[in-house]
Amino acid sequence: MKRFSTLILLLAIFLTGCSSASSTPIIDSANQPPRTLTVFAAASLTDAFTEIGNNFQAANPNVTVTFNFAGSQALRTQIEEGAPADVFASASGKEMEALVTGSFVTAESSQIFLNNKLVVILPTANSAGIDSIEDLATAGIKIVLAAEEVPVGRYSREALDKMNGSFGTDFKDKVLANVVSNEDNVKQVVAKIQLGEADAGIVYTSDAVAAPELVTIEIPTDINVIAKYPIAPLVESANAELAQAFIAYVLSDEGQAILQKWGFASP
């Protein structure tokens, strides 16, 4: 009988875990003072994480989620300089590894929660008449990229390296010669294209989804770069329980569905 009761208990725990995978984690916060969860997240996550944050707040009374969206490299620097944060979601493993080395994050707590890839975006009018990736090397067109130290800027240049094999060994050099601006984060690249200040840019697929008015040119898989995004709680988080619950929601079926709606892919 004791063995049977133990099995029932284990089954109940298992079923509870399964059901929580598709619902927003609820923290016992009704009888606690208001708390704020601070999430530092890559700029490309702005739209998806805003929705996720709203859902998390709605399910957890007395909890406010505040976001700091910026280039992952800038967020890493802010954390290293002492900015208080509970969760870090990066567009680059490099930035997370730096925080692990600095003991701001533990290696075992970091995990990949989504993938992203690159796409070329053009203004709606496309006055430069760009029809293909090869056109990015046409002399005189204006291209905007993220700066090389920004994850998407680094990925863009890695993709251009691959394109040399398809479009000629000097393709990357020709494209970079057309770059008129290097931005601090991917949202600034999108803004430049939306304003018609450049003829083309390279951003994440998720950013193109968030700006459906723009024209896009897909980059084939063999010359694309897959960005793997890690997420982790900060060691010095003042809200460790909330940080873990937020990450659990991001990893849940519901959280992943929101990310996919905004153009991201499951890890």
N, C-alpha and C positions, 0 to 999 in steps of 0.2 A: 504493500500500500504506500509506504514511504517512497519507494522508487517510482511508483506511478505518479505521485504528487509532484515529485521533482521534475519528471518529464513534462507534466502539464505546465509547471512554472517556466521551464525552458522554452516550451512552445509559445507561451504567452509573450515572453521577452522577444522571441524571434519575430512573431507577428507584429508586435509593436514597432520593432525596428523596420520591418518592411513597409508598414503603413506610413511611417514618418518620412520615408524616402520621397514621397510625392506630396507632402504637405509642409507648410511653413513651420519651423521649430517654434514652439511656444515656451518662453521662459517664465518662471514663476515670479513675475514682476509686479503683480497687482498691489501687493502690500509693501513694496519697496519704493524708495524715493526715485524720482526721475533719473535716468542714466543716459549718457550719450556714448554711442559707439562711433569711433573715428576710423574711417576706412581710407587708406591711401591707395588709389587705383590708377592704372594706366589710362591716359586720355581716351583711348579707343573703347574703353568700357563705359563711357559716360552714360549712354542711353540705356544699355542693358542693366547696369548696376543701379541706376536711378529707379528703374522699375522694381528691381529686386529689393532695394532698400525700402521703397514704399510698401511693398508686401510684408516685409519683415516688421516694419513699424506697426502696420495694421494688425498683425497677429500678436504683437508683444506690447501691451500697454505700458506706459511710462518709459519706453525706450525710444530714443531719437537717434537716427543714423545720419551722420554727417560725412560728406565725401570731400576728399582733396584729389581732384583729377589733374594730372599733369603728365609730362613725359616720365617714363619709369626711371630714367637716370636722374632727373631732378628730384623725384620723390625719394630715391635712395639717399641722395645727398642731404635732403632735409631730415631724414631719419637719423643719419649719421651725425648730424649737427644737433640732435636732441629734440626734434619736433615730436610731440606726443602722438602716438598712433596705436591702434589696436590690431588692425589687419593691414597687410600689404599684398596687393594683387598687381603683379608685374607682367609686362608684355615680353619680358626677357629673363631667361634663367641667369644670365650674367649679373643682373642687378640683384637678384635674390641671393646668388652665391656670395656676392660681396657682403651682404648683410649677415649671412651665415658666418663668414670669415670674421666679421666684426662682432660676433656674438649678439647681434640684435635679433636674430632668428635662429632656431635650432634646425639642424639639417633634417631631422626626422619629422618635423612638423610641416615642411614645405611639400606641396604636391601640385602636379599639373592638373588644371581644371578645365582647360579648353585649348583648342588649336585655332589658328587664324591663318589666312594666306593673303597674298598681295593681288592688287588689281590696278589697272590704269584708269584714272578718271579724267574726263574732259568737260569743259563748260557746255551747257545746253546748246548754245549756238554753234560750237565747234567751228569757229571761223577759220581756224588753221587747217581745216580739212584733214584731220588725223583719222585714218581708217584702220591702222594696224600698229603693232608694237614697233615694227621696222621704221615707221614714220617718226618715232621719237628721236632718231638720229638725223633728221632733216635739218640742215643748217638754218638758223634764224628763228626756229620756234622757241617758245618760252616754256621751260619746265620748272616746276617747284617740287622739291623733295624735303623730307625731314633731314635735319643735320645728321652727320655720320655717327655722332655719339648717342643719338636717339635710336631706340630699337628698330622702329620701322625704317629709319634712314639707313641703318646698317644692313637690314634685310634687303632693302631696295638695291643697294650696291652689290650685295651678294648675288641677287637675281641678275643684275646687269653683267656680272662676271660669267654667269651661266649662259647668258644670251650671246656672249662673244662666240661661243661654239656654234650658234645657229645663224647669226647674222654678220659674222666677220669679226676678226680679232680686234678691230679698232671700234667696234660698236659702242662699248661702254664709254670710251673716251669721247666719242662724238655726242653721246647723250649728255654726259656730264658737262660738256662745253656749252650745252643749251640751258643749263641750270641757272636761273636768275635769282633764286632765293632758297636758303636752307633754314627750315623752320624748327622751333623748339619742341613741337609735338605734332602728332598726326592731324588733330583737329584744325590746326593752323594751315596745314596743307589744303585740307578740304575747303576752308574759308577762302583761301586765295583763288581756288578754282571757281567757287560759287560767285565770287566777285568779278570774275573774268580778268584777273590780274596775271594769269598765265594760261597757256594752251593745254597743259597736261600735268598730271601729278601721279605719284604712286603712293597708294594708301592700302589699308587693310580692306578686305571684302566687307567687314562689318561697318566700316565708315561709309562705303558706297551704299549699303542698305539703309543707313541712317540719312542719306542724302539722295533720295530716289530721282530727283530732278536732273542729276548729272548723268552724262553719257559714260559708259564703262567699256573697257576692252579687257577681256579675260586674259590672264597670263597662263599658258599651258603648264601642267604640273611639272614637266621635266625641266623647265626653266624658272619655276616659281620657288619660293622659300616658305616653309611651314613654320610659323611662330608658335611656340609652346608657352603658354602662360602659367606660371606658378602662383600659388596663393599660400599665405601662412600667417599665423598670429605673431605679434611681436612679443618678445620675451618680457619686456617691461610693461605690457598692457595692463591697464588698471581695470579692465573688464574682461578677464580671461574667459569667463563662462559665456559672455555675449559674443566674444570673438569666435569661439569654437562653434556656437550655435549659428552665427552668420555664415561661416565657412561651410557648415553642414548643409545649410539651405542652398548655397551656391552649387554644391555638389549633388543635391537631391534631384530627382526627376523633374520637379517643378522648376527649380533653378536652372537646370540644363535646358529645359524647354524654352525658357525666356532668352537664354543666351543664343540658342539656335534661331529663334525668331529674329534676332538682331544680326544674324549672319555669321555667328561663330560656329565651330564644329566641336563635337565632344572629343575629349582627349583619347 
